[in-house]
Amino acid sequence: MELLDIEVTGRKALTLPWQEVQILPLGDVQLGSEGVAKKKLRNYIEWALDQKNVYFIGMGDYIDILSPSNRRAWQSAQLYESVRKGLEDKAQEYVSDFLELVKGSEGRWLGLVEGHHFFEFEDGTTSDTRIAQGLKTAFLGTCAFVRLRFKGDGHAGQLACTMWVHHGAGGGLTPHSPLARLLHVMHYFDADIYLIGHQTKKPAVKVPYLYMSSKPPYQLIAKHKILAGTGGFSEGYMQGSQSVSGRPQGGYVEQRMLSPVALGAVLLKIRPVYGDETRGDRLDINVEI
């Protein structure tokens, strides 16, 4: 598990200004498969680039080249070097295509977690690590805590917002199934925001926690934690979908009677707020789906 005290421009522990910050978790694109909503993804990127203080965080499955079972078969197969090089070249092509789709966002990523679908190159890099390098950000591995710190002008104190980030695992038929996993995680990891992808669903909920102020006159204060599934950009049901041979056939989602994909991403808004002597400064955290 990786721990990162925010790395946005290559400088660790970067302190953000005392202004609202918007975070766009982005993953489950699976570029290279049928039905990727490329225009929708590019629209997200262009909108974000026009905003102030908008950052991205990668949720995994950026390209669709090899699943875990495919990688095991690939590693055990006795293949000619030319065949291996051919697939490596194709994987790099997908990496380059993904970087072109998100062009302009370099340096605005907090980090990228690893998904299930990625390619391992002979030099030890993967498609995920190469995408992270191309976006000038940190590769966060399987799971990560990412902490954002805010400091006001002429203000001695700082506020910190911690995100727990994982690509996700397993599945569920209901639109809110990612929340069940996050509620379980919340008992063991202390964070302000919990994010998972994988299921390509976009449920989000605020969970209130109550605590007592540290100074008299004492007050009961509510602190909200955000739990969210982060959607995706690869359609599940497509009209006119076909097999490689050209016969009518649905993809993975359709064949397994899974829920339609919630296209797009959630948007997190984190706003530092000055408090008074009793309550103190706080973070106002919200999520839009």
URWOBEL-V456913 format. One record per residue. SS is DSSP state (2 for helix, 1 for strand, 0 for the rest). Layout:
BEGIN
ss=(SS | SS)
END
This chain:
BEGIN
ss=(0 | 1 | 1 | 1 | 1 | 0 | 1 | 0 | 0 | 0 | 0 | 1 | 0 | 0 | 1 | 1 | 1 | 0 | 0 | 0 | 1 | 1 | 1 | 1 | 1 | 1 | 0 | 0 | 0 | 0 | 1 | 0 | 0 | 0 | 0 | 1 | 0 | 2 | 2 | 2 | 2 | 2 | 2 | 2 | 2 | 2 | 2 | 2 | 2 | 0 | 0 | 0 | 0 | 1 | 1 | 1 | 1 | 1 | 0 | 0 | 0 | 0 | 1 | 0 | 0 | 0 | 0 | 2 | 2 | 2 | 2 | 2 | 2 | 2 | 2 | 2 | 0 | 0 | 0 | 0 | 2 | 2 | 2 | 2 | 2 | 2 | 2 | 2 | 2 | 2 | 2 | 2 | 2 | 2 | 2 | 2 | 2 | 2 | 2 | 2 | 2 | 0 | 0 | 0 | 0 | 0 | 0 | 0 | 1 | 1 | 1 | 1 | 1 | 0 | 0 | 0 | 0 | 0 | 0 | 1 | 0 | 0 | 0 | 0 | 0 | 1 | 2 | 2 | 2 | 2 | 2 | 2 | 2 | 2 | 0 | 0 | 0 | 0 | 1 | 1 | 1 | 0 | 1 | 1 | 1 | 1 | 1 | 1 | 1 | 1 | 1 | 0 | 0 | 0 | 0 | 0 | 0 | 1 | 1 | 1 | 1 | 1 | 1 | 1 | 1 | 1 | 0 | 0 | 0 | 0 | 0 | 0 | 0 | 0 | 0 | 0 | 2 | 2 | 2 | 2 | 2 | 2 | 2 | 2 | 2 | 2 | 0 | 0 | 0 | 0 | 0 | 0 | 1 | 1 | 1 | 1 | 0 | 0 | 0 | 0 | 0 | 0 | 0 | 1 | 1 | 1 | 1 | 1 | 1 | 1 | 1 | 1 | 0 | 0 | 0 | 0 | 0 | 0 | 0 | 1 | 1 | 1 | 1 | 1 | 1 | 1 | 1 | 1 | 1 | 0 | 0 | 1 | 0 | 1 | 0 | 0 | 0 | 0 | 0 | 0 | 0 | 1 | 0 | 0 | 0 | 0 | 0 | 1 | 0 | 0 | 0 | 2 | 2 | 2 | 2 | 0 | 0 | 0 | 0 | 0 | 0 | 0 | 1 | 1 | 0 | 0 | 1 | 1 | 1 | 1 | 1 | 1 | 1 | 0 | 0 | 0 | 0 | 0 | 0 | 0 | 0 | 1 | 1 | 1 | 1 | 1 | 1 | 1 | 0)
END
